[in-house]
Each structure stands twice: as structure tokens, then as C-alpha cells.
Amino acid sequence: MAKQNESARQLPGWIVDHMRKYVETDGKEGHIWNGVPTLLLTTTGRHSKRAQMLPLIYGKDGDRYLIVASKGGDPNHPAWYLNLVAQPQVNVQVGADKFAAKARDATANERPALWDLMAKIWPPYNDYQKKTERQIPVVVLERA
């Protein structure tokens, strides 16, 4: 696991355990977390240049995968989001499906519908948005 996620030592144990089970079972364990689908996103650290993996709730819009950079409504963007802004080429695992993808923010026209789709999957996103002045990004992942 250390090779796949150099920052694992800094993550809470439950996240490290979730990722370990997900990777070891090709998503048979971990794909569904608390009743919602999760994927594994691997970004390149914008400072460290190391691979950094996290499990994130996702939705689908056609062939595209959607994730939300909420950080629980924190005023700052999550590190993984800053990483993909700096380097939009990412790796994704959805269940046993592993692929390279390009990440981008949803456009102003796309965002309302995509936000609604994600808020139906994880309703707390609406509460997170109320807690912060920043507009929480909806990220679109498209296979490279």
C-alpha cells in the first residue's frame, strides 16, 4: 500500500483500511461505502510529485464519472483537488475497472445539474455548501 499511497501514514486509519480492502479485493469490498458508490482517485502531489490515493463518493453522467471537492464544507479546497488542478491526468479505480482519466471542473452550464445529481447520492453536500463561501467544485473525470 505504501507504494500506491505515500501519504497513507497521514490519513485516518479507516480511510487507509477502506483503500486497502478496495485494492486487495478489486472493489468487491469498499466500492459501496455507507450505501453509496466510491472510487479510488490517484493524483500526483503538486509538491511531492508522489502518487496520492483517496476513496471518494462518485456519480455517473453517461460515460463520465463525477466527484465533489467538498472537504465537508471547509473554507479551503481539499489537497486532492489542488493536485488535480495542477496535474489533471489522474488514475481511477471503479470496482475492478482501472483507467487513466483527465479531470476538469464542471462548466458553469453543467454544474447545476451535476451538483443536483451528486446531492441526490450524498445529500450532505448541500449542507457542506451552506457552511462555506467557496463554490464547491464538481469534478468531471473522463477516460484518457
C-alpha positions in Angstrom: 0.0 0.0 0.0 2.9 2.4 0.7 3.9 2.4 -2.9 0.4 3.2 -4.1 -0.2 5.9 -1.5 2.8 7.6 0.0 0.6 9.8 2.2 -1.2 6.8 3.8 0.5 7.4 7.1 -1.1 10.8 7.3 -4.7 9.6 6.6 -7.1 8.4 9.2 -6.9 4.6 9.8 -10.5 4.0 8.5 -9.6 5.6 5.1 -6.4 3.5 4.9 -8.4 0.4 5.7 -11.0 1.3 3.1 -8.4 1.7 0.4 -6.6 -1.4 1.3 -9.8 -3.6 1.1 -10.8 -1.9 -2.1 -7.4 -2.6 -3.8 -7.0 -6.1 -2.4 -10.5 -7.2 -3.5 -10.7 -5.2 -6.8 -13.5 -3.2 -5.3 -15.6 -6.2 -4.1 -15.1 -4.7 -0.7 -15.1 -0.9 -0.4 -16.9 0.0 -3.7 -20.0 0.6 -1.7 -19.4 2.6 1.5 -22.2 3.7 3.8 -24.7 2.9 1.0 -23.0 5.0 -1.7 -20.6 4.1 -4.5 -16.9 5.1 -4.1 -14.0 5.1 -6.5 -10.3 5.4 -5.8 -8.7 8.5 -7.2 -4.9 8.8 -7.5 -3.5 12.2 -8.1 0.1 13.4 -8.4 1.1 15.5 -5.4 1.7 19.1 -6.7 4.7 19.5 -4.3 5.8 15.9 -3.5 5.2 14.6 -7.1 4.2 11.3 -5.4 1.1 9.3 -6.1 -1.7 10.1 -3.6 -4.8 7.9 -3.5 -8.1 8.6 -1.8 -11.6 6.9 -1.8 -14.3 9.4 -3.0 -18.0 9.2 -3.5 -18.9 9.3 -7.2 -21.7 9.6 -9.5 -22.0 8.9 -13.3 -23.2 11.1 -16.1 -23.1 9.0 -19.2 -19.6 7.7 -19.5 -18.2 10.4 -17.2 -17.5 10.0 -13.5 -18.3 12.8 -11.1 -16.7 13.7 -7.8 -17.2 16.6 -5.4 -14.4 18.6 -3.8 -16.4 19.3 -0.6 -13.9 18.7 2.3 -17.0 18.7 4.5 -17.7 22.4 3.8 -14.2 23.6 4.8 -13.3 27.1 3.5 -10.3 25.6 1.7 -10.2 23.1 -1.2 -9.1 19.6 -0.4 -5.5 18.8 -1.3 -6.5 16.1 -3.9 -8.4 18.8 -5.8 -5.5 21.2 -5.8 -3.3 18.3 -7.0 -5.6 17.6 -10.0 -5.9 21.2 -10.9 -2.1 21.3 -11.1 -1.9 17.9 -12.9 -5.3 16.9 -14.4 -4.0 13.4 -15.5 -5.2 11.0 -12.8 -5.8 7.3 -12.3 -9.1 6.0 -11.3 -10.4 2.6 -10.0 -14.1 1.9 -10.0 -14.6 -1.6 -8.7 -12.2 -3.7 -10.7 -12.0 -1.2 -13.6 -8.8 0.7 -13.5 -8.1 3.5 -16.0 -6.3 6.8 -16.7 -8.6 9.9 -16.8 -8.4 13.6 -17.3 -10.0 15.7 -14.6 -11.7 19.0 -15.1 -14.2 21.3 -13.3 -17.7 21.1 -14.5 -18.5 24.2 -16.6 -20.9 26.8 -15.3 -23.6 25.4 -17.6 -23.0 21.8 -16.5 -22.6 22.4 -12.8 -26.2 22.9 -11.6 -27.5 19.5 -13.0 -24.3 17.7 -11.9 -24.5 19.2 -8.4 -28.1 18.0 -8.1 -27.1 14.5 -9.3 -24.4 14.3 -6.7 -26.5 15.8 -3.9 -29.1 13.0 -4.6 -26.3 10.5 -4.0 -24.9 12.2 -0.9 -27.4 14.8 0.5 -24.9 16.3 3.0 -23.2 18.0 0.0 -25.9 20.7 0.3 -25.1 21.2 3.9 -21.4 21.4 3.2 -22.1 24.1 0.5 -24.1 26.2 3.1 -21.1 26.0 5.5 -18.6 27.7 3.1 -18.4 30.8 1.0 -16.4 29.0 -1.7 -18.2 27.3 -4.5 -17.6 23.6 -4.0 -16.3 22.2 -7.3 -17.9 19.3 -9.1 -15.1 17.5 -10.9 -15.7 15.5 -14.2 -13.4 12.5 -14.8 -13.2 11.4 -18.5 -11.3 8.4 -19.6 -8.0 9.4 -21.2 
